[in-house]
Amino acid sequence: MTSFDAGSTLGERFRVHSRALASARVPAPLYSELMRRMADDWDAGGVVRDICRGWEDAPGGSVVQLRLLGALHRIVLRGDEPELAAFYPTAGGTRSPSDVWPVAHTVLRARAAELAQALAVAPQTNEPGRSAALLVGILDAVRHSGLSRVRLLEVGASGGLNLLLDRFRFEGTDWSHGPAGSPLVLRDPVVGPARLPLPKWSLVDRRGCDLAPVDVSTAQGRLHLESFVWPDHVGRFRRLAAALRVVADGGPVPVVDRAPAGAWLEERLPEPVDPSVLTVVWQSITRLYWPAAEVERVQAAVRQAAGHLPLAHVSMEYEDDEGAVLTVDLWRGKGSGGQHHRLGTVADHGMPVRLAPGVTLGG
C-alpha cells in the first residue's frame, strides 16, 4: 500500500493524497486542490459522501479518489461541462485551481448518480513513454542474441499501445529510430551514449494480456485511458493522444487477451516459433499489483521457456529505493546459460531512461 492510501476514512485518504501531490516531484495542483476540497466535503457529510456510499471500507489499493476524479475527467473530456473544463489543462483550460471547487461541487451534485456508478471503473493507464524503456531493452537483446526478428509478448498490457513501438519515432541527440512520419515522436528518451549504428530489428508478432484489456480502437476505450491521465500532466496526455492516433491512422490494433499474466505465458511461450525469432517478454510496473504467487508463476514460465527457445525478459520494475530499474535477462536457446543486464533507471512514466555506467544504447 502506498502512502496516499493511508487513512481510516475515505476523507482522510483524499486529504493524505492531496498533501502528497502538493509536494510531488511532478506537481498536480488541480488534483491536489480537488482532493483537499473533496476531503472537507466528505467530513461535512456532503455530496462526496453520498457519491462514495458503499466504498467506505474499500481497500486502500482501490484508490477511490482516483476513480472519482477519473469519472469527473471523463465528463470534462466528453465536453459535457464546459465551465468545469476551463480548469482542466487537458481540455484547454487555464483557470486557477484555487477557484475550481464551487464549479466542481455544482457538477458533483448535478451528476451524483452518474459519478457513483462510475466508481466501479478501476483506474488504468497505458503509458506510451515506457516504449522508450522497451526499445532500449530490445536493442540490447537483439545485439547480444544476434537475432533481429522479434516476437513481442507483453503482460499487464492495458490497451497494448507499447506493442506498437515499431510505429513510434524516437529521436536522440545523434540518433533516431522508427518511422519519420509517426504521429508520436519521443524526443530525448534516453540519457547516455549510443552505439551506432543501432541494430536493425523487426516485429514478426505482437500480443499482450491484461485482466481488464482496453480496446483502443473504440471511442470508449480511448476515453477510458485519457480520463486516468491527470489533467495537469499535459505532456503525458499528448503522448497518449499521439499513440492513439497511430491506431486511428491505420496502424495495427493491438491484440490484448483477457487473462492473468502467468497462465497466459504458460499458454503462449510453448507455441511453435521459428528458431531465428527472438521472443521478448515485456513487463512494466506490474509486480506492484501482482500477488507473490503471480510473480513467481510469471518467472517460472519464463525460466521454463528459456530452456528451449531464444528468449529475452525485459523488465521495468521498482527495486527498493532506486525507482524503476530496467533489466534484460537473455537466453540464446537450448543448452545456453542466461545473461543478466542491468541497463539503467527509468522515470515512472517511461522517460527518460538513464543508462547505467558502461551501458550504451544498442548494446
N, C-alpha and C positions, 0 to 999 in steps of 0.2 A: 504494500500500500504506500502510495507516495504522500508527501507531506500535505498536499492540498486536499487529501481525502479525510484528514483528521477532523474530529468534532463529533459530539454526541447527538447533535441535531442537524438537520439539513441547513438551517440558518447559520450554524457555526461553520459548516463545511463551505458554504458560499463565502463567508467572511474570511476564513483562512485562505481560500483560493484567491480571493481579491487581493489580500496582502501580498501573497506570493507573486502575483502578476505585477503589482506596483513596483517590486524590486527585481523583476526578472531581467535576464541578460537581453532578451528581445522584448521590449515593452509591449503591453497590450492595454492601453489606457481605457478604451471603450469597455472592454470586458471587465476590467478591474472596477470601474465605476458601476456598471450594471450589477455585478455580483454583490458589491457592497450595499447597494440600494435594495436589491432583492433580499439580502440577509435581514436588513432592517424591516422590510415588509413582512417577511416570514415571522420575525419576532413579534410584530404587531398583530399577527393573525390576519394578514391581508390576503390579496388575491394570489400571491405566490404560494401561500399555504394551501389555498383551495386547489390550485393547479397541481400541486405536488402531493395531494392527498393519496395515501396508499403507498407512497415511496419513502415514508419516514424512516423505516427500518432497512432500507436498501443497503447492500454492502457499499463501502466507500468506493470500490472499484467501478461501480456503476455510473459514477460521476453524473449525478442527476443535474447538476448545474450546467454541464456542457450539453446535455440532452435538451434542456430548456432553451439555452442560448442558441443551439443549432436550429431548433424549431423556429425561433424568432428570426434567425438569419434567413431561413428558407422563405418566410413570409416576405421579408425585405427583398430578397433576390427575385421573387416572383413579380415584384412591382406592385404589391397589394397595399403597401403602407408608405407612400412617398414622403410623408412628414418624418417618419422614423428613419427612412433611408438617407435623409440628409445628414445623419450622424455616422453612417457606415461607409468607410473609405472604399470597400469592395463594391459599393453601389454608386460611387462617385461623390459620396457625402463628405463635407468639410466642416460641419458644425462641431463645436467643442463638446467632448464627452460630459463635461460638467453640467451641461444643460439637458442631457438626454432623458433623465428619469421621468419628468412629467409626461413626455410623449410616450415613452416606453410603457409607463404604468397604464395609460389610456388604452394602448394596444393590448396589453396583458388582460385587462378587464373585458375588452370587447371580444377577445378571441380565446377566452379561458378554456372553453370546452375543446377547441381545436388543439390548443397547446398541451392540455392534459393528455389527450390521446396520443400526441406526438412524442411524449416521453418514452413510449415503447421503442422508439428508434434509437439504437445504440450509436454513440459516436464512432465514426470510421473515417479515416483519411487514406489518401493514396498520394504519396509524395514523389513527384517525378524527379525532384532533385537528387533522390537516392540513386537514380540511374548512374550518376557520376561514380559512386562507390562501386556499383556493379560493373561499370566499364573498366575501372582500374583492376578489379578482380579478374575479369575475363581476359584482359590483355596480359596479365601476369600468368594466368593458367595456359593461355594459348602459346605464349613464348616458351614456357618451360615444358609443355607437353609435346610441342611440335605439331599439334593438330589445330586446324583452322576452321573446321566445320563444327558448329556448336548446337547441341540440343539443350534448351534452357527450361528448367523446371523451378517455379517459384512457389514457396509455401507461405501462407499468410499474404496472398497477393492482392486482396481487396478487389479493385477493379481491373487489375492486371496491367496498369499503364507502364510499369517498368519493364514488362516483357517486350515493349516496343522500342527499347533503347537504340536499336539499329536504325530507327526512323528519326532520332533526335540528333541535333547538331551540338557538338562540344567544341569550344574554342579556348585554347590557352594562349600564352604569350607567343610561343614559337611553334605551336602545333594545333591541329584541328582534326576532327573526326566526325564522320556522319554526313548526310546529305546537306548541301548548302542551302537548299530551298525549304528546309524543315520549318514548320510553324514554331517549334520550340528550339531556341538557341540557349544553351547553358554556357555562360561566359566565365572564364577563370574558375572552373570547377575543381581544379587540383592545384595544391601548393606544393611545389617540389620539382625536381628536374625530370625531363623526359628523355627516353632513349629512342632516338629517331633513326629510321622510320618506324612508326608504330606497327605492330603486327597486323596483318590483314586477316579478317575472320568473317564468317557469315553465319546467320542463324538458319538452321535447316528445320527446326521445330521449336515451338514455344507453347507452354501451357502452365497454368497455375491452379492453386486450390485455396479455398478460404471457407471458414464456417458460415460466412454471410456474403457471398460474392455480390458485387455491384456491376450491373450491366451498363457499361459506359456508352453503349450505342443508343441508349434511350434518354429522353429529356429528364425523366425521373431519376435515373441513375446519376446523370451529370449533376443535377441539383443536389442530390444527396451528398456527393463528395464536396461540392463547393460550399455547402452550408456549414460543414465542420472545419473549414479553414477560418481561423479567427480573422475578423474583418480588419483589424489593424495590420495584418500581415499581407499587404498588397502584393509584394513580390511573390510570395508563395501562391497567392490566388491567381496571378497572371501566369505562373509556370503551369499550374494545373489547367487553366483555360487553354493554354497553348498545346499541352499534351492531349487534351480532349479534341482539339482541332485536328490533330494527326489522325484520329479515328474518323472524325466527321469528313475529312478531306479524302477519304478512300483508303486510309491505312487499314491494316488488318484489325479486326475486332478481337481483343484478347479473349481466349477461352479460359475461363476460371471455373473449375469444378467445385461444387459444394461438398466439402469433405475435410476431415481433420488431417493435419499435416502428416503424422506418422503413418496412418493407414493408407493415405494417398501415395506416399513414396513407396510403401511396400508393394503397391499395385503397379506403379509406373516404372520404377527402376529396373525390374526384371524384364521389361518389354524388349524384344529384339532390336538391336541397334547396330548399324554398320560400325566395324572396329575403327574406321577412320573418323568417327564422330566423337567429340568430347562432350560428355554430359556434364552440365553445370547445374548444381542445386544452389539456389539463392534464397537467402532469408535476411530480413532487415527489421530489427526491433520487434522480434516475435517472442523471444524467450521470456520477456517481461510478462507476457499474458498467458503463457503455457504453464500447466502444472508440471511438476518434476517428471511425472511418468511420461508425458508427451515429449518433453525434451529428450529423454533417454530413448524413446521409441524412434524419434527422428534420427538421432545419432546412430542407433543400431541399424536402421535401414540403410543409411549411407555407408557404414562400415561393411555391411553385408554386400552391397553392390560394388564396393571398391575392390572386392576380390576377383571380379570377373570383367570389368569394363573400365575404360579410361574415364575418370571422374574427378571433378573439382567441386568442393563445397565452399562457396563464397558466403561469408557471414559478416553482417554489420550488426553487432550487438553490444550492449552495455557490459563493461567489465569494471567492477568496483567503482573507484572514483575517477577513472580515466575518461569517462564518457563513452561514446560509441567507438568501438575498435573494429577495423576492417582486417579480416584474416582470410587466407585461402589454404585449404587442405587439398592436396593434389595426389592422385594415384594414377599411374600410367596403364594399369590393366593387370591381368592375371600374373601373379607372382611378383609384382613390383611392390616395393615399400612406399610408404607415404611421405610427403614433404609438407611441412607446415610453414607458411609465410605470414608474418605479421606486417601488413603493408602500411598501416598508419591509423590515424584517428579521423572521425567524421563528425561534423555538426549534426544535430538532431534531425534536421530536415534534408540532410544529404550533401550539403555544400557549405564550405569546401571540404575536400578530402586533403588532409595534411599528411604527406608521405613521411614515413619513419626515416631516420638517418640511414643512409646507404641504400634506400629504395628509390627506384626510378619508375616513372610511368612507362609501361610497356616492358617491364622486366629488366 
